Amino acid sequence: MRSVVLGLVLSLAFAAPASAFFKCKSWVKLDDAGKRELLEQRIDQVLTGNVAQQYGVDKVRMRQCLERNVSDMRAQFDGICAEGKRASMQALNDKFERYIWNCVGRRR
């Protein structure tokens, strides 16, 4: 079961086009509403992809879980980008993938 969940998380995370990846350079230019919109767009991209359907993800629960975490994601991303040039180019995407992992692995 754990390997199926891991495969799902990795597939969901990499199913989106490169333009969907987060970048600090563009993140720091957004206001709070823009950051929220970007996160919601990325959530939509993850959940509308074929991978989510292939693995039988409960899209409603997954969306609810991810949307509950949007404020926390925004704060985490702000913190990562505040590191300036020390911030890893991949750090925002890695953090987003962890949220996916937590929501996929969450059981009622």
Residue pairs with C-beta under 8 A, 6 or more apart in sequence:
4 55
5 101
5 104
5 105
7 55
8 51
8 55
8 57
8 104
9 97
9 100
9 101
9 104
10 97
11 51
11 54
11 55
12 46
12 49
12 51
12 52
12 57
12 100
12 104
13 46
13 93
13 96
13 97
13 100
15 45
15 46
15 49
15 50
15 51
15 52
16 42
16 45
16 46
16 49
17 45
20 41
20 42
20 45
21 92
21 93
22 38
22 42
22 77
22 92
22 93
22 96
23 89
23 92
24 80
24 81
24 87
24 89
24 92
27 35
27 38
27 77
27 78
27 81
27 92
28 81
30 38
32 74
35 74
35 77
35 78
36 70
36 74
39 70
39 73
39 74
40 67
40 70
42 96
43 63
43 66
43 67
43 70
46 52
46 62
46 66
46 100
47 57
47 59
47 62
47 63
52 59
52 62
57 104
61 103
62 103
62 104
65 102
65 103
65 106
66 99
66 100
66 103
69 99
69 102
69 103
73 95
73 96
73 99
76 95
77 92
77 95
80 87
80 88
80 91
80 92
80 95
81 87
81 92
88 94
